[in-house]
Amino acid sequence: MITYKKQGSGPALLLIHGFCESKEMWETFSNELSTSHTVYCPDLPGFGESSLNGTHISLEETALFLQEWMAEKEIQNPTVIGHSLGGYVTLALAELMGSGLKAIGLFHSTAFADDEEKKSTRNKTISFIQKHGVDKFVEAFIPPLFSEQHRGKHVAQIEALTQLGKRSTKNGLVAFTAAMRDRKDRFDLWKTFPGPKLMIAGELDGAVKIESSRLHQPFASHYHELLGTGHMGMFEEKEKTLRMIREFLEDIS
């Protein structure tokens, strides 16, 4: 079962959280954007309050879960924006639904598959989680998502995200780490998706290199780089990124 938060009225907007995150990360954005849109923030299976049955899941299965959930909730022609893992899910959903989505956005994410170095890192992540458990992994994982220069300003936010991340299930962390490792390249989909496309990238993002993000720019209707920013632009540059998303939504309305 997918748990979610719904807020506001107007065209449907789906905000999909990233790895080790949950729907609560979007609270500020949902509050602001719900003045013009019906904002849905789901918990992916194994994160937040959503359960994951079994020990395996693929991005394609996740997209299918979301498609079925949207049909059940009568969510039609949504704009879907995903952070990190949420961006991978957004692309899988775009592949599944095509023009059934109004527009898509990648927020510190990429359409490229993992390279061999990244796959090796994913395998080490799985081993660490299996050996040390959820709490130790989350405590090590969250702070470096912020650029070094911003960590001191966001100590309270990092702690809050760490506590939310600890609600993730061990099965969910392992299953989605493998799903990210094994995901297919969807750069051609990014190029050919018929609707508007947003990309927000961080200059100092350690998870999604800026050089990779720049290759997406020619095919994006809206492309933004955040200088001096890591993987968490919605916190590191809250006002800027909120404005970027608002302008994107206004342009496609």
C-alpha positions, -999 to +999 in steps of 0.1 A: +000+000+000+013+035-009+009+061+018+008+097+006-001+133+015-025+153-007-027+191-005-043+219-025-064+220-056-058+225-093-037+205-118-021+173-104+016+176-093+034+145-080+066+150-060+086+118-056+112+116-028+147+100-032+166+072-016+164+070+022+138+098+022+100+101+026+071+123+017+078+147+046+109+161+027+085+180+004+065+197+032+077+233+023+073+227-014+039+212-010+027+240+011+038+266-014+028+248-046-006+237-033-019+272-039-020+265-076-019+226-078-032+195-062+001+182-048+006+145-041+036+133-021+038+095-020+060+073+001+078+048-022+075+011-010+098+005+019+102+041+028+083+064+052+050+047+060+048+025+028+055-011+032+075-033+009+065-069+005+095-091-001+131-083-007+132-072-043+117-044-064+125-029-098+120+007-110+095-008-135+075-024-107+076+008-087+062+027-117+035+002-121+025+005-084+023+043-089+003+040-121-022+017-103-023+041-073-029+071-096-057+052-113-073+044-080-070+080-068-082+093-102-050+114-107-050+123-143-023+139-165+000+148-137+033+167-138+058+144-120+090+157-104+114+133-087+145+138-065+174+114-071+159+079-070+125+097-074+139+109-108+147+074-118+111+064-109+098+094-128+115+082-160+103+047-155+068+061-151+072+082-182+083+051-201+052+033-189+026+061-193+041+083-221+017+112-229-003+102-198+021+125-180+018+162-186+055+170-178+084+155-160+113+169-138+146+155-126+158+171-094+194+161-088+189+130-109+199+116-142+186+096-172+219+076-175+224+042-161+250+035-134+286+031-147+307+003-134+322+024-106+288+034-094+276-002-095+305-012-073+296+016-048+260+003-048+273-032-040+293-018-011+262+000+001+242-032+002+270-050+021+272-022+046+234-021+052+232-059+056+262-059+081+254-027+101+217-021+097+196+009+088+205+034+115+243+033+110+239+036+073+215+065+074+237+084+099+266+081+075+246+086+043+226+118+049+252+145+058+274+142+027+243+148+005+247+184+014+277+204+000+304+209+026+299+246+027+262+242+035+263+215+062+269+240+090+239+260+081+216+229+080+225+209+111+189+208+123+176+198+088+203+171+085+193+157+118+156+158+109+162+140+076+184+115+094+155+106+118+131+104+089+155+082+070+158+058+099+121+049+093+133+032+061+131-006+061+162-027+057+145-045+028+136-012+012+171+001+013+187-030+000+160-036-027+162+000-041+200+001-040+199-030-062+171-014-084+192+017-089+223-004-097+204-024-123+183+003-139+185+007-176+197+038-194+167+061-202+186+089-219+168+083-252+135+086-233+147+119-218+154+131-253+121+120-269+095+124-241+068+146-257+060+168-228+080+196-211+110+186-191+127+203-161+162+196-147+177+210-116+214+201-110+239+209-083+274+221-092+289+201-063+265+172-063+285+141-053+258+117-063+250+131-098+280+147-114+274+181-130+291+169-162+264+143-166+236+167-159+249+191-186+244+165-212+207+166-205+205+203-210+199+204-248+167+183-244+153+201-213+127+229-217+140+243-183+175+236-171+191+251-140+224+247-122+228+256-085+263+269-078+280+257-047+252+232-041+252+195-034+225+169-038+199+186-016+190+218-034+155+218-020+171+226+014+204+242+004+188+266-020+151+264-010+139+297-023+157+294-056+146+258-064+110+266-053+110+295-078+124+273-105+096+247-101+070+274-098+081+290-130+082+257-148+046+249-137+035+284-148+050+280-182+033+247-188-001+257-174 
